[in-house]
Amino acid sequence: STAIVNFIKKYRAKFKFEPSEYSFKGFDIGFYFGKMLSKHGANYLDFITKEKYKGLHNNFSFIHDAQYGYINTSLMLLRYKNFALDIVE
């Protein structure tokens, strides 16, 4: 996607090497929770099950379980076709 290409270009320019899997994960986690905290402050947990996120590498769709707490139920399926990975929507 365009967002991924832009992220890679900016990452390379700033750090002078390729972003790792953890670079993408860290960005998505920081962006999602930073946005939630900015928007809802200390009450962000009241909204975490209502606001979904489609990121560069991770998607978030939380449910709340009384025993286990908050669980991300999002799943990203990839299809390998013609020597490329595509996201299955």
ZADO-1210 file (C-alpha; in nm, 4 decimals, padded with zeros to 6 digits):
<atoms>
<atom x="00.0000" y="00.0000" z="00.0000" code="SER" pos="1"/>
<atom x="00.0988" y="00.3634" z="-00.0351" code="THR" pos="2"/>
<atom x="00.1079" y="00.4058" z="00.3429" code="ALA" pos="3"/>
<atom x="00.3578" y="00.1197" z="00.3785" code="ILE" pos="4"/>
<atom x="00.5813" y="00.2538" z="00.1003" code="VAL" pos="5"/>
<atom x="00.5776" y="00.6008" z="00.2609" code="ASN" pos="6"/>
<atom x="00.6613" y="00.4528" z="00.6019" code="PHE" pos="7"/>
<atom x="00.9574" y="00.2609" z="00.4566" code="ILE" pos="8"/>
<atom x="01.0901" y="00.5689" z="00.2747" code="LYS" pos="9"/>
<atom x="01.0674" y="00.7862" z="00.5866" code="LYS" pos="10"/>
<atom x="01.2206" y="00.5132" z="00.8035" code="TYR" pos="11"/>
<atom x="01.5138" y="00.4674" z="00.5636" code="ARG" pos="12"/>
<atom x="01.5737" y="00.8433" z="00.5484" code="ALA" pos="13"/>
<atom x="01.5763" y="00.8790" z="00.9255" code="LYS" pos="14"/>
<atom x="01.7585" y="00.5617" z="01.0376" code="PHE" pos="15"/>
<atom x="01.9616" y="00.4695" z="00.7235" code="LYS" pos="16"/>
<atom x="01.8480" y="00.1050" z="00.7207" code="PHE" pos="17"/>
<atom x="01.5435" y="-00.1083" z="00.6521" code="GLU" pos="18"/>
<atom x="01.2561" y="-00.1199" z="00.9001" code="PRO" pos="19"/>
<atom x="01.2087" y="-00.4544" z="01.0727" code="SER" pos="20"/>
<atom x="00.8828" y="-00.6288" z="01.1528" code="GLU" pos="21"/>
<atom x="00.9044" y="-00.4678" z="01.4973" code="TYR" pos="22"/>
<atom x="00.9325" y="-00.1214" z="01.3422" code="SER" pos="23"/>
<atom x="00.5923" y="-00.1703" z="01.1818" code="PHE" pos="24"/>
<atom x="00.4421" y="-00.3270" z="01.4937" code="LYS" pos="25"/>
<atom x="00.5788" y="-00.0497" z="01.7153" code="GLY" pos="26"/>
<atom x="00.4402" y="00.2177" z="01.4852" code="PHE" pos="27"/>
<atom x="00.0930" y="00.0629" z="01.4772" code="ASP" pos="28"/>
<atom x="00.0788" y="00.0083" z="01.8528" code="ILE" pos="29"/>
<atom x="00.2095" y="00.3568" z="01.9304" code="GLY" pos="30"/>
<atom x="-00.0195" y="00.5230" z="01.6775" code="PHE" pos="31"/>
<atom x="-00.3340" y="00.3390" z="01.7879" code="TYR" pos="32"/>
<atom x="-00.2883" y="00.3774" z="02.1625" code="PHE" pos="33"/>
<atom x="-00.1481" y="00.7297" z="02.1292" code="GLY" pos="34"/>
<atom x="-00.4568" y="00.8274" z="01.9312" code="LYS" pos="35"/>
<atom x="-00.6851" y="00.6616" z="02.1871" code="MET" pos="36"/>
<atom x="-00.5143" y="00.8419" z="02.4768" code="LEU" pos="37"/>
<atom x="-00.5173" y="01.1734" z="02.2940" code="SER" pos="38"/>
<atom x="-00.8838" y="01.1410" z="02.2064" code="LYS" pos="39"/>
<atom x="-01.0216" y="00.9865" z="02.5277" code="HIS" pos="40"/>
<atom x="-00.7547" y="01.0411" z="02.7937" code="GLY" pos="41"/>
<atom x="-00.7669" y="00.8140" z="03.0978" code="ALA" pos="42"/>
<atom x="-01.1074" y="00.6861" z="02.9820" code="ASN" pos="43"/>
<atom x="-00.9662" y="00.5220" z="02.6675" code="TYR" pos="44"/>
<atom x="-01.0654" y="00.1750" z="02.7914" code="LEU" pos="45"/>
<atom x="-01.4311" y="00.2800" z="02.7671" code="ASP" pos="46"/>
<atom x="-01.3794" y="00.3138" z="02.3907" code="PHE" pos="47"/>
<atom x="-01.1241" y="00.0431" z="02.3097" code="ILE" pos="48"/>
<atom x="-01.3929" y="-00.2106" z="02.2129" code="THR" pos="49"/>
<atom x="-01.5687" y="00.0459" z="01.9917" code="LYS" pos="50"/>
<atom x="-01.2810" y="00.1832" z="01.7823" code="GLU" pos="51"/>
<atom x="-01.1122" y="-00.0473" z="01.5329" code="LYS" pos="52"/>
<atom x="-00.7820" y="00.0238" z="01.3617" code="TYR" pos="53"/>
<atom x="-00.6320" y="-00.0929" z="01.0309" code="LYS" pos="54"/>
<atom x="-00.2592" y="-00.0385" z="01.0492" code="GLY" pos="55"/>
<atom x="00.0484" y="-00.0972" z="00.8387" code="LEU" pos="56"/>
<atom x="00.1182" y="-00.4368" z="00.9944" code="HIS" pos="57"/>
<atom x="-00.1416" y="-00.4838" z="01.2691" code="ASN" pos="58"/>
<atom x="-00.5136" y="-00.4399" z="01.2951" code="ASN" pos="59"/>
<atom x="-00.6903" y="-00.3920" z="01.6265" code="PHE" pos="60"/>
<atom x="-01.0432" y="-00.4982" z="01.7149" code="SER" pos="61"/>
<atom x="-01.0752" y="-00.5535" z="02.0886" code="PHE" pos="62"/>
<atom x="-01.3320" y="-00.7405" z="02.2932" code="ILE" pos="63"/>
<atom x="-01.3458" y="-00.7473" z="02.6726" code="HIS" pos="64"/>
<atom x="-01.3480" y="-01.0748" z="02.8631" code="ASP" pos="65"/>
<atom x="-01.4123" y="-01.0620" z="03.2383" code="ALA" pos="66"/>
<atom x="-01.1538" y="-01.3351" z="03.3047" code="GLN" pos="67"/>
<atom x="-00.8805" y="-01.2450" z="03.0560" code="TYR" pos="68"/>
<atom x="-00.9213" y="-00.8708" z="03.0050" code="GLY" pos="69"/>
<atom x="-00.8974" y="-00.7102" z="02.6608" code="TYR" pos="70"/>
<atom x="-00.8332" y="-00.9381" z="02.3636" code="ILE" pos="71"/>
<atom x="-00.7442" y="-00.8287" z="02.0120" code="ASN" pos="72"/>
<atom x="-00.9601" y="-01.0450" z="01.7851" code="THR" pos="73"/>
<atom x="-00.8350" y="-00.9006" z="01.4576" code="SER" pos="74"/>
<atom x="-00.6815" y="-01.1430" z="01.2137" code="LEU" pos="75"/>
<atom x="-00.4895" y="-01.0529" z="00.8997" code="MET" pos="76"/>
<atom x="-00.4979" y="-01.3206" z="00.6325" code="LEU" pos="77"/>
<atom x="-00.2337" y="-01.3203" z="00.3607" code="LEU" pos="78"/>
<atom x="-00.2502" y="-01.4985" z="00.0263" code="ARG" pos="79"/>
<atom x="00.0661" y="-01.5968" z="-00.1585" code="TYR" pos="80"/>
<atom x="00.0078" y="-01.5589" z="-00.5315" code="LYS" pos="81"/>
<atom x="00.2457" y="-01.4864" z="-00.8198" code="ASN" pos="82"/>
<atom x="00.5428" y="-01.4573" z="-00.5835" code="PHE" pos="83"/>
<atom x="00.3714" y="-01.1879" z="-00.3738" code="ALA" pos="84"/>
<atom x="00.1771" y="-01.1678" z="-00.0497" code="LEU" pos="85"/>
<atom x="-00.1606" y="-00.9966" z="-00.0681" code="ASP" pos="86"/>
<atom x="-00.3934" y="-00.9125" z="00.2187" code="ILE" pos="87"/>
<atom x="-00.7229" y="-01.0992" z="00.1974" code="VAL" pos="88"/>
<atom x="-01.0035" y="-00.8556" z="00.2814" code="GLU" pos="89"/>
</atoms>
